[in-house]
Amino acid sequence: MDIAKRNPQNPIMRPSDLKPGIEGMEIVCLLNPGVFRYNNKIWLLLRVAERPKQIENKISFPIYNKDGKIEILSFDKNDPSLDASDPRVIGYQGKNYLTTLSYLRFVCSEDGVHFHEDPSFPPLFGRGDLEAFGIEDCRVATMEDGFFLTFTEVSSVAVGVGLIETKDFNNYIHHGMIFPPHNKDCALFEEEINGKYYAFHRPSSPELGGNYIWLAESPDRKHWGNHKCVATTREGKWDSARVGAGAPPIRTERGWLEIYHGATHDHRYCLGALLLDLNDPSKVISRSEEPIMEPIADYEQTGFFGNVVFTNGHYVDGDTVHLYYGASDEVICAATLSVKEILNTLK
């Protein structure tokens, strides 16, 4: 049951709306942004994916080299050692590469629909060996002492979760990797619970377990422990292959409400909800049997990687969740949901 009210102007942002941030590149995708309010405006921290303009019979893509400079790798499409079956990942001689390089870029809006860039807020690029393939999928937690950005660090070594702290989005404290590989989809709770900080994260196991949502606690948001699994995949359902947290959870009278993504084995991504105990968020009260949002619009079904709705950003105004999401791994869209209506779907 899809209960999301999509903005009639969707998609609200397309790759053509921005100029490439890296010289000689083209923007291929705009992906699921982190969301926050600052200076009386609504801000999206977009994941922007760029690559070189493609030449016939070649596949070219960028990486950061050991000197921190962008280097272009290029392979022949007919090379038998090349596996280009997935538009997101290249396999070559036992190594995997991303077809695009992602970084984070700020856009703002007065009305929540028409967004523009402010040159006084420069982009955030990957830095160091652990971000050599870029940084992705940022969640922004707004807390009393500042903004805390959790994001995916990608390199040839592995995928992990990084943390950046800021008060003004111009001066940053980089805390490095806070959840080691293989891990992603990290969303911080925006307030302490009984003197502790909490976060969702998504470790992955190729042998035992799978792609599940876990909960961790911390005294300082940098050191995490007491990990507990709170949601696994469910065979035969809309979240049978992988699940992962979305934006920071929403405090409600009935519990912490988390809008999460789930995918099937054929990579169809939908959104659902978890309800967790207010005092002990490791206790799951209820979970969506059916999605609350599915890829049913044309722009959600076709694109760089079709049949995808994916969110890691929203802001809440009363009963209304203002949700921003990536559709088909290509465009940015907006929708609203009612907190009460979501809760009513949870038995």
Residue pairs with C-beta under 8 A, 6 or more apart in sequence:
1 290
1 291
1 292
1 345
2 291
2 292
2 293
2 294
2 296
3 292
3 293
3 337
3 338
3 341
3 342
3 345
4 271
4 292
4 293
4 323
4 335
4 336
4 337
5 335
5 336
5 337
6 297
6 333
6 334
6 335
7 113
7 333
7 334
7 335
7 336
9 113
9 334
10 297
10 299
10 327
10 331
10 333
10 334
10 335
11 299
11 327
11 331
11 332
11 333
12 113
12 114
12 115
12 332
12 333
12 334
13 30
13 44
13 46
13 107
13 115
13 331
13 332
14 30
14 330
14 331
14 332
15 27
15 28
15 29
15 30
15 330
15 331
16 27
17 30
18 27
18 30
18 48
18 105
18 107
18 117
19 27
20 26
20 27
20 50
21 48
21 50
21 103
21 105
21 123
22 50
22 62
22 70
22 101
22 103
24 52
24 53
25 50
25 51
25 52
25 53
25 62
25 101
26 50
26 51
26 52
26 53
27 48
27 49
27 50
28 49
28 50
28 51
28 99
28 100
28 304
28 330
29 47
29 48
29 49
29 100
29 304
29 326
29 329
29 330
30 46
30 47
30 48
30 49
30 326
30 330
30 331
30 332
31 46
31 47
31 48
31 49
31 102
31 136
31 137
31 310
31 326
31 329
31 330
31 332
32 47
32 137
32 310
32 311
32 312
32 313
32 324
32 325
32 326
32 332
33 44
33 45
33 46
33 47
33 138
33 312
33 313
33 324
33 326
33 332
34 44
34 45
34 104
34 138
34 139
34 140
34 149
34 151
34 247
34 312
34 313
35 42
35 43
35 44
35 45
35 140
35 247
35 313
35 314
35 315
35 322
35 324
36 43
36 45
36 140
36 142
36 147
36 315
37 43
37 142
37 315
38 147
38 169
39 108
40 110
41 108
41 109
41 110
42 108
42 109
42 110
42 112
42 315
42 322
43 106
43 107
43 108
43 109
44 106
44 107
44 108
44 109
44 115
44 313
44 324
44 332
45 104
45 105
45 106
45 124
45 138
45 140
45 149
45 313
46 104
46 105
46 106
46 107
46 332
47 102
47 103
47 104
47 136
47 137
47 138
47 326
48 102
48 103
48 104
48 105
48 123
49 100
49 101
49 102
49 134
50 62
50 100
50 101
50 102
50 103
51 60
51 61
51 62
51 99
51 100
51 101
52 60
52 61
52 62
52 72
54 60
55 74
57 76
57 77
57 78
58 74
58 75
58 76
58 77
59 74
59 75
59 77
59 82
59 84
59 90
59 99
60 72
60 73
60 74
60 75
61 72
61 73
61 90
61 97
61 98
61 99
61 100
61 101
62 70
62 71
62 72
62 73
62 100
62 101
63 70
63 71
63 73
63 97
63 98
63 101
63 132
63 133
64 70
64 71
64 101
64 126
64 131
64 132
64 133
64 134
65 71
65 132
66 129
68 127
68 128
70 101
73 97
75 82
75 90
75 92
76 82
77 84
79 92
81 92
81 93
82 90
82 91
82 92
83 90
83 91
83 92
84 90
84 91
87 99
87 304
87 305
88 98
88 99
88 100
88 305
88 329
89 96
89 97
89 98
89 99
90 96
90 97
90 98
90 99
91 97
95 156
96 156
97 133
97 156
98 133
98 134
98 154
100 134
101 126
101 133
101 134
102 134
102 135
102 136
102 154
103 123
103 124
103 125
103 126
103 134
103 135
104 123
104 124
104 125
104 135
104 138
104 151
105 117
105 123
105 124
106 117
106 118
106 121
106 122
106 123
106 169
107 115
107 116
107 117
108 115
108 116
108 117
108 118
108 121
109 115
109 116
112 322
112 334
113 334
120 170
121 169
121 170
122 170
124 135
124 164
124 172
125 135
126 132
126 133
126 134
126 135
126 153
126 154
127 174
129 155
129 157
130 153
130 155
130 157
130 160
130 162
130 176
130 177
131 153
131 154
131 155
131 162
132 154
132 155
132 156
133 154
133 155
133 156
134 154
135 151
135 152
135 153
135 154
135 162
136 151
136 152
136 154
136 184
137 151
137 152
137 184
137 185
137 312
138 149
138 150
138 151
138 312
139 149
139 150
139 151
139 186
139 187
139 188
139 246
139 247
139 248
139 312
139 313
140 147
140 148
140 149
140 248
140 313
141 147
141 148
141 149
141 150
141 187
141 188
141 189
141 190
141 248
142 190
142 248
143 188
143 190
143 191
144 191
146 165
146 166
146 167
147 165
147 166
147 167
147 169
148 163
148 164
148 165
148 188
148 221
149 163
149 164
149 165
149 166
150 161
150 162
150 163
150 178
150 186
150 187
150 188
150 199
151 161
151 162
151 164
151 186
152 159
152 160
152 161
152 162
152 184
152 185
153 159
153 160
153 161
153 162
153 177
157 181
158 181
158 182
159 181
159 182
159 183
159 184
160 177
160 179
160 180
160 181
160 182
160 183
160 184
161 177
161 178
161 179
161 183
161 184
161 186
161 201
162 174
162 175
162 176
162 177
162 178
163 174
163 175
163 176
163 178
163 221
163 222
164 172
164 173
164 174
164 175
165 172
165 173
165 175
166 172
166 173
175 221
175 222
178 186
178 221
178 222
178 223
178 224
179 186
179 201
179 203
179 216
179 224
182 203
182 204
183 201
183 202
183 203
183 204
184 201
184 202
184 244
185 200
185 201
185 202
185 213
185 244
185 245
185 312
186 199
186 200
186 201
186 202
186 245
187 199
187 200
187 245
187 246
187 247
187 248
187 249
187 258
187 312
188 197
188 198
188 199
188 221
188 248
189 197
189 198
189 199
189 248
189 249
189 256
189 281
190 248
191 251
193 278
193 279
193 281
194 279
196 217
196 218
196 219
197 217
197 218
197 219
197 220
197 221
198 215
198 216
198 217
198 218
198 281
199 215
199 216
199 217
199 218
199 221
199 224
200 213
200 214
200 215
200 230
200 245
200 249
200 258
201 213
201 214
201 215
201 216
201 224
201 245
202 211
202 212
202 213
202 214
202 243
202 244
202 245
203 212
203 214
204 210
204 211
209 229
210 232
210 233
210 242
211 233
211 241
211 242
211 243
211 244
212 229
212 231
212 232
212 233
212 243
213 229
213 230
213 231
213 243
213 244
213 245
213 260
213 274
214 227
214 228
214 229
214 230
215 227
215 228
215 229
215 230
215 281
215 282
216 224
216 225
216 226
216 227
216 228
217 224
217 225
217 226
218 224
218 225
228 282
230 274
230 276
230 281
230 282
230 284
231 243
231 260
231 274
231 284
231 287
232 243
233 239
233 240
233 241
233 242
233 243
233 262
234 240
237 262
237 289
238 262
238 264
238 268
238 270
238 272
238 290
238 291
238 294
239 262
239 263
239 264
239 270
239 272
240 262
240 263
240 264
240 265
241 263
241 264
241 265
241 267
242 262
242 263
243 260
243 261
243 262
243 263
244 260
244 261
245 258
245 260
245 312
246 258
246 259
246 260
246 261
246 271
246 311
246 312
246 313
246 314
247 259
247 311
247 312
247 313
247 314
249 256
249 257
249 258
249 276
249 281
250 256
250 257
250 258
250 259
250 316
250 321
250 339
251 257
251 278
252 275
252 339
252 343
254 275
254 285
254 343
255 275
255 276
255 277
255 278
255 285
256 275
256 276
256 277
256 278
256 281
257 273
257 274
257 275
257 339
257 342
257 343
258 273
258 274
258 275
258 276
259 271
259 272
259 273
259 292
259 311
259 314
259 321
259 323
259 337
259 342
260 271
260 272
260 273
260 274
261 269
261 270
261 271
261 272
261 309
261 310
261 311
262 269
262 270
262 271
262 272
262 291
263 269
263 270
267 305
267 307
267 308
268 295
268 307
268 308
269 295
269 307
269 308
269 309
269 310
270 291
270 293
270 294
270 295
270 309
271 291
271 292
271 293
271 294
271 309
271 311
271 325
272 287
272 288
272 290
272 291
272 292
273 287
273 288
273 292
273 342
273 345
273 346
274 284
274 286
274 287
274 288
275 284
275 285
275 286
275 287
275 343
275 346
276 282
276 283
276 284
276 285
277 283
277 284
277 285
285 346
286 346
286 347
287 346
288 345
288 346
289 347
290 345
292 337
292 342
292 345
293 309
293 323
293 325
293 335
293 337
294 309
295 301
295 306
295 307
295 308
295 309
295 327
295 328
297 327
299 327
299 328
299 331
299 333
300 306
300 307
300 308
300 309
300 327
300 328
300 333
301 307
301 328
302 328
303 327
303 328
303 329
303 330
303 331
304 328
304 329
304 330
305 328
305 329
305 330
306 328
307 328
308 326
308 327
308 328
308 329
309 325
309 326
309 327
309 333
310 325
310 326
310 329
311 323
311 324
311 325
311 326
313 323
313 324
313 325
314 321
314 322
314 323
314 324
315 321
315 322
316 322
316 339
319 338
319 339
319 340
320 336
320 337
320 338
320 339
321 336
321 337
321 338
321 339
321 342
322 334
322 336
323 334
323 335
323 336
323 337
324 332
324 333
324 334
325 332
325 333
325 334
325 335
326 332
326 333
327 333
